[in-house]
Amino acid sequence: MSKDIKKIGVMTSGGDAPGMNAAIRAVVRACAYYDIKCLGFYRGYQGIIENDYEEMSPRSVKNIINKGGTILKSARSKDFRTKEGRQKAYDNLKEAKVDALVLIGGDGTFTGGLIFSQEYDIPVVGIPGTIDNDIRGTQFTIGYDTALNTVVEAVDKIRDTASSHNRLFFIEVMGRDAGFIALNSGVGAGAEEILIPEENIGLDTLLESLKRSRRSGKTSSIVIVAEGDKTGENVFELAEEVGKRLPEYEAKVTVIGHLQRGGSPSCFDRVLASRLGVKAIEFLLDGKRDIMVGIENNIITASDIDAIKTGHHDINRELLRISDILSI
């Protein structure tokens, strides 16, 4: 174990995700276990710039493992994108005698942390916390499983209405650049079609699929649409166009939106956050830096941030094939 790490700063940044509190708890308690002081910075990088922090102990994080959101708050800092802002952040960390940072967030958080580490020689370790599951170097991100369950529960309820009124529902879920939530929740909820950014099937294919469903005896259908899908200008325009082409359906739109970010984290996310949080501290103590902890085949891994920030891992196209088969 490294003797150089005596005080660690932890923060959450970017979009909040269920399980971030569980990760904070794991970091703080792992620090206490290894006799390291831990400072919690509020509102991500902005909190470091404004010197807004508190020293955290195991009792500081009691009763938070089951809570959504983040007790340290989250923000996107414009100041940190400037050289002057990062200089201020470094000066504050130096004054507080912080030896390393644990960053809970997404690829933007990690990219900023890597730049900061390279400029000021501050070791950083990232913990992937985002509902989108779009970070290379880990099979799962904290919050993704909870978001999936939230979407599936919502779709199950919407299907009751769709079946009662012979309606076609377009349900938009988060996923501006990646379709992981749409694809997995769509299969899990039995959607007739799933539209994702990675696979632009086009309007004609969508219409043919819905006609086929109608011919097979289906009187209602569910289409899951990732917000980044380009089949239409947006989900409302898409629903309107399909409604014109298929007047036998009454087309409706539901945007689940930020409901996907909230709620008590699932057991999977709590366990994942706990494992990643502890390992982040242990990697720092082993002398590792500028890495992200992740999970691959149920084994905790370390990936260079410089390597993972180039893009997210690939969509599971086998699920697309399964979805096509099961929508018959």
HUDAMO-V791530 format. One record per residue. N is the residue number from 0. D_LAST is the distance of its C-alpha to the last C-alpha in whole Angstrom. Layout:
BEGIN
((N D_LAST) (N D_LAST))
END
This chain:
BEGIN
((0 57) (1 58) (2 61) (3 61) (4 58) (5 60) (6 58) (7 54) (8 52) (9 49) (10 47) (11 43) (12 42) (13 40) (14 37) (15 37) (16 35) (17 34) (18 36) (19 39) (20 42) (21 41) (22 41) (23 45) (24 46) (25 45) (26 47) (27 50) (28 50) (29 50) (30 53) (31 55) (32 54) (33 56) (34 59) (35 57) (36 58) (37 55) (38 55) (39 52) (40 51) (41 50) (42 48) (43 47) (44 49) (45 51) (46 52) (47 54) (48 55) (49 57) (50 58) (51 56) (52 55) (53 56) (54 57) (55 54) (56 55) (57 53) (58 54) (59 53) (60 49) (61 49) (62 46) (63 44) (64 41) (65 39) (66 40) (67 37) (68 39) (69 42) (70 46) (71 47) (72 45) (73 43) (74 44) (75 44) (76 48) (77 49) (78 52) (79 51) (80 50) (81 54) (82 56) (83 58) (84 56) (85 55) (86 59) (87 59) (88 56) (89 58) (90 62) (91 60) (92 59) (93 62) (94 64) (95 62) (96 62) (97 58) (98 58) (99 54) (100 51) (101 47) (102 45) (103 42) (104 39) (105 37) (106 38) (107 40) (108 42) (109 42) (110 43) (111 46) (112 47) (113 48) (114 50) (115 52) (116 52) (117 53) (118 56) (119 57) (120 57) (121 55) (122 53) (123 49) (124 46) (125 43) (126 40) (127 37) (128 36) (129 33) (130 30) (131 28) (132 28) (133 29) (134 32) (135 33) (136 35) (137 33) (138 30) (139 30) (140 32) (141 33) (142 31) (143 28) (144 27) (145 28) (146 27) (147 23) (148 24) (149 25) (150 22) (151 20) (152 22) (153 22) (154 19) (155 19) (156 21) (157 20) (158 17) (159 19) (160 21) (161 18) (162 17) (163 20) (164 21) (165 17) (166 18) (167 16) (168 17) (169 18) (170 19) (171 22) (172 23) (173 26) (174 26) (175 28) (176 28) (177 25) (178 22) (179 22) (180 22) (181 19) (182 17) (183 18) (184 18) (185 14) (186 13) (187 15) (188 15) (189 11) (190 11) (191 8) (192 10) (193 13) (194 16) (195 19) (196 23) (197 22) (198 19) (199 20) (200 17) (201 19) (202 18) (203 17) (204 14) (205 13) (206 14) (207 12) (208 9) (209 10) (210 11) (211 8) (212 7) (213 10) (214 10) (215 8) (216 10) (217 10) (218 13) (219 13) (220 11) (221 13) (222 14) (223 16) (224 19) (225 21) (226 25) (227 25) (228 22) (229 24) (230 21) (231 24) (232 27) (233 26) (234 23) (235 25) (236 26) (237 22) (238 21) (239 24) (240 23) (241 19) (242 21) (243 23) (244 21) (245 18) (246 21) (247 19) (248 18) (249 20) (250 20) (251 22) (252 22) (253 23) (254 25) (255 26) (256 28) (257 31) (258 30) (259 28) (260 32) (261 33) (262 34) (263 35) (264 34) (265 31) (266 33) (267 31) (268 33) (269 36) (270 37) (271 36) (272 38) (273 41) (274 40) (275 40) (276 43) (277 45) (278 45) (279 45) (280 49) (281 49) (282 48) (283 51) (284 54) (285 53) (286 54) (287 50) (288 50) (289 48) (290 44) (291 41) (292 40) (293 37) (294 35) (295 33) (296 32) (297 34) (298 37) (299 39) (300 40) (301 42) (302 41) (303 43) (304 43) (305 44) (306 41) (307 38) (308 39) (309 37) (310 34) (311 31) (312 29) (313 26) (314 22) (315 20) (316 18) (317 16) (318 15) (319 13) (320 12) (321 11) (322 9) (323 7) (324 6) (325 5) (326 4) (327 0))
END
